[in-house]
Amino acid sequence: MQKLRLTMNEVCHFLSVQRDKLNKMVKDDPTFPRPIKEGSTRQSAVYFDHNELIEWWEVKKQTRYS
C-alpha cells in the first residue's frame, strides 16, 4: 500500500533530487504540487500528496516534446 502523504525527505528520494532543488521546484514551478502543512506553527510538519506528485510527473512527461 502506497502512503498518501510524503515528507520532504521522501519526496526528495522519490524524485531523486536534493532538498534545495525540491524547494526551488516548489517556489519556481507553478505546476508543482503545493505542500500541505500539518499545523499552524513554524515547526509543523509539511507533506506532499502522493497522487498529486504522480499526476504532475505524468503531465511533465507528456509535455516534454511539446
N, C-alpha and C positions, 0 to 999 in steps of 0.2 A: 504494500500500500504506500502510495506517494504522500508525503507531507503536503498539506495545503499551504502552509506558510513557511518561508525560508528566512533564516537570519542573513545578515550581510555577508558573513563568512561563508555560509552555504551557497549564496548566490555567486560569490567570487569563485568558489570552487566549481560550481555548476557551469559558469560562463568562461572559466579559465582566464580570469582577469585578476589583477591586483586591486586592492581596496581603493586606491586613489583613482584608478581607471573607472571603477564602478561609480564612485562619487561624481566623476566627470560626466559619465553617461547620464546619470540622474539629472545633473544640472543642465547639460547641453543638448540632450536629445529629448524633444517634447513627446516623442512616441514611446519612450521607455517607460515601463510601469512605475507609478509613483509608490514610494514606500508607505507602509501603514504603521503609524506609531501606536504602541500598545497603551500608553498612558499620557498624562499631560505634563509630566516633569521632563527636564532635560535628560535625565538618566533612563527614561523609559525605553524599553526595547523597541527596535524597528524591524519590521518584517516585510517581505515581498510575497505577493501571491504567486504561487507556482503556475497556475493556469495563465495568468497574465503574462508571465515570462515566456511561456511556451508560445502563446499567441503572438507576442512581439517578435520572437525569433522566426516564426513561420512567415510573418509579413516581411521581415527583413530579408529572408531568403527569396521570397517571391519578387521583391523589388530590386534585387541586386543586379539584374540585367537590364533594367529599365533606364 
